[in-house]
Amino acid sequence: MARNLLKNPSGEEQLEFWELTENGGSQWKVEDMPGDCGYDFCHDGVTKYFATSFELCLKRQVIDLLEEGFSFEQLDAQPPVTVEDWYSGRKDCGCTYRMTVCLLDENHEVIQEFKPDPVTLDPDCDNCFWKQVSHTFSNYGPGMRYISFEHGGQDTKFWDGWFGVRVTGSSVIVEV
């Protein structure tokens, strides 16, 4: 059965297992759903999210696929890799969301990258409810050994505190 390879995808363990690659403003924070001026999440079981600040906040996990129990043969067969993430804004402040996921070889060189354009949410004209982004990698060639998953963002009004994008429910699944 496929399993989520990301550890602590929704902040149950605060920021454990995440490398903070950008930690600006008031820095990252874990909050309880739905949070101040927030929206309820659409799936049961997710009770926390990561909140960003007024300067860019990005966090990353690099998954070692061999350490996770995959064999060279399984990985070189180019199994589908599905990544998902959920993000939302607040009812009172705009925000931007960013995501970059890379399939990496043994030297951490990029084999294939998924990097959608940043999304800006404005509560004055957008629905800032929880939104899902999803992508499946396929036909990327042999040699994948690591997956780098990075996401985050910031608010658009530069308010002191945690008024930026909220992220939760992230997943990386390798279908072997």
C-alpha positions in Angstrom: 0.0 0.0 0.0 1.3 3.5 -0.9 2.3 5.7 2.0 3.0 9.3 2.5 6.8 9.7 2.6 6.7 13.2 4.2 7.1 13.2 7.9 4.9 15.6 10.0 2.9 16.8 6.9 0.4 18.9 9.0 2.4 20.2 11.9 1.3 17.7 14.5 4.9 17.7 15.7 5.4 21.4 15.3 8.3 21.9 12.8 10.0 18.6 13.4 11.5 17.0 10.3 11.3 20.2 8.2 14.4 22.2 7.1 13.5 25.9 7.2 15.1 27.2 4.0 13.5 30.7 4.4 12.3 31.8 7.8 11.5 35.5 7.4 9.4 37.9 9.3 7.8 36.4 12.4 9.0 33.0 11.1 7.0 29.8 10.7 4.3 28.9 13.2 2.0 25.9 13.7 -1.6 26.8 14.5 -4.8 24.9 15.2 -7.6 24.7 12.6 -9.3 26.9 11.6 -7.2 29.7 13.2 -7.9 33.4 13.3 -9.8 34.5 10.3 -9.4 31.1 8.8 -11.4 28.4 7.1 -12.3 24.9 8.2 -10.4 22.1 6.5 -12.3 19.8 4.1 -11.0 16.5 5.5 -11.4 15.0 9.0 -8.2 14.3 10.9 -6.2 17.4 9.9 -6.3 19.7 12.9 -3.2 21.8 12.4 -1.5 23.8 9.7 1.7 25.8 9.2 1.4 29.6 9.0 3.8 31.9 7.2 4.7 35.5 8.0 5.3 38.9 6.3 8.6 37.8 4.8 9.2 34.7 2.7 8.9 31.5 4.6 9.8 28.2 2.9 10.4 24.8 4.4 11.7 21.6 2.8 12.1 17.9 3.3 14.5 15.8 1.2 13.3 12.2 1.1 16.0 9.5 0.8 14.1 6.8 -1.2 16.7 4.0 -0.5 16.5 4.8 3.2 12.7 4.5 2.9 13.1 0.9 1.6 12.8 1.3 -2.1 15.3 -0.7 -4.3 17.4 0.5 -7.2 15.2 -1.7 -9.5 12.0 -0.2 -8.2 13.2 3.3 -8.6 14.7 2.8 -12.0 11.4 1.4 -13.3 10.2 5.1 -13.0 7.2 4.5 -10.7 4.6 7.3 -10.7 5.3 9.9 -8.0 2.3 11.9 -6.8 2.7 15.1 -4.8 -0.1 17.0 -3.1 -0.4 20.0 -1.0 -3.2 22.1 0.5 -3.0 25.9 1.0 -5.3 28.7 2.0 -5.4 32.4 2.9 -7.1 34.3 5.6 -10.3 36.3 5.5 -8.4 39.6 6.3 -5.1 39.5 4.5 -3.8 38.5 1.1 -1.0 36.0 0.6 1.2 34.2 -1.9 1.8 30.4 -2.1 4.9 28.7 -3.6 5.8 25.1 -4.2 8.8 23.3 -5.7 9.2 19.5 -5.9 12.2 17.9 -7.5 13.1 14.4 -8.4 16.8 14.1 -7.7 19.6 11.6 -8.6 22.2 10.2 -6.4 24.2 13.4 -6.6 21.1 15.5 -5.8 21.0 16.8 -9.4 17.5 17.6 -10.7 16.0 14.9 -12.9 12.5 16.6 -13.2 10.9 19.5 -11.4 7.4 20.6 -10.7 7.3 24.3 -9.9 3.9 25.9 -10.6 3.7 29.7 -10.8 3.2 31.4 -7.4 -0.4 31.8 -6.5 -1.7 35.1 -4.9 -4.9 35.0 -2.9 -6.7 38.2 -2.1 -9.7 37.9 0.2 -11.3 41.0 -1.4 -11.7 39.3 -4.7 -10.8 35.6 -4.3 -12.1 32.6 -2.5 -9.4 31.9 0.0 -10.7 28.5 1.1 -8.4 25.5 1.3 -7.2 24.6 -2.2 -5.3 21.5 -3.4 -2.4 21.4 -5.8 -1.4 18.0 -7.1 1.0 16.6 -9.7 2.1 13.2 -10.8 5.6 12.7 -12.2 6.1 10.0 -14.9 8.5 9.1 -17.7 11.3 10.9 -16.0 14.0 8.3 -16.7 16.0 6.1 -14.4 18.2 7.3 -11.5 15.8 8.9 -9.0 17.1 8.4 -5.5 15.7 11.5 -3.6 12.7 13.7 -3.7 12.9 17.4 -2.5 9.5 18.9 -1.4 9.5 22.6 -0.6 6.6 25.0 -0.1 5.6 28.2 1.7 4.9 31.8 1.0 4.1 35.0 2.8 1.4 37.7 3.3 1.0 40.5 0.8 0.4 43.4 3.3 3.6 42.9 5.3 1.7 42.7 8.6 3.6 41.7 11.7 2.6 38.2 12.7 1.3 35.2 10.9 -1.0 36.6 8.2 0.6 34.7 5.2 -0.4 31.5 3.4 -1.3 28.4 5.4 -0.2 25.0 4.3 -1.1 21.5 5.5 -1.9 17.9 4.4 1.2 17.6 2.2 2.1 14.3 0.7 4.6 12.5 -1.5 3.6 9.0 -2.7 5.7 6.7 -4.8 3.5 4.1 -6.5 5.5 0.8 -6.7 
